[in-house]
Amino acid sequence: MPHLTSQVISVQTHLRDQVADALRAALIAGELRPGVVYSAPTLAAELGVSATPVREAMLDLAREGLVEAVRNKGFRITEMTDRDLDEFTDIRTLIEVPTVGRVARTVPAERLEELRPLARQIVTSAQEHDVLKYLEADHRFHLELLSLAGNQRLVEVVADLRKRSRLYGLGDLNESGRLVASAREHIELLDLIVAGRAQEAEECMRRHLSHIRTLWADGADGAEGGEQTLRAGDR
């Protein structure tokens, strides 16, 4: 019986994770709109699952700051104001720009080159219009780069900021090819860091964050006009 119980728990956990991934994809594509309240049964019907894993997945997203629970109604997709976006960018700039410079001055080029496959994956994913893979590779690249400075608390702070400023409604931006330009900045940044050109790397990081700020705003605007139903491909 213990073996059977653990197997059931594993299946339930896996389903919850799948549902959470589908909901994140819908957020990014703009199919779930900021400010709108969605009930677990309605989303469950769209995804073809029971309401329980949807509720569990939504609680995971709430911990990430992507949604908030609305008593007796469901979950509201978190809205981000221009002030929110500016403050997230300001904090990341204060942390990441000097950290990138420190990494460029202190970390051996051989160690930095280990990030090259991730930087290339970011570009490839953008070119292939695969937003989820783009975001996953981008997330890993930035956090692994910052971790080279040797301050785990700093990495945790940036990871939290990234979760709270997730890109909404990126589907249209992705199809227009605008993500490719942002993706290529990772290659440029890594080249500068590997070469030990700390000041130029800092400026590249500052410029990259500014571009991301623009994508945040445009993605949020696009999400406002998104459809309320999930695509069959996300089920």
Disulfide bonds with the S-S distance in Angstrom:
none
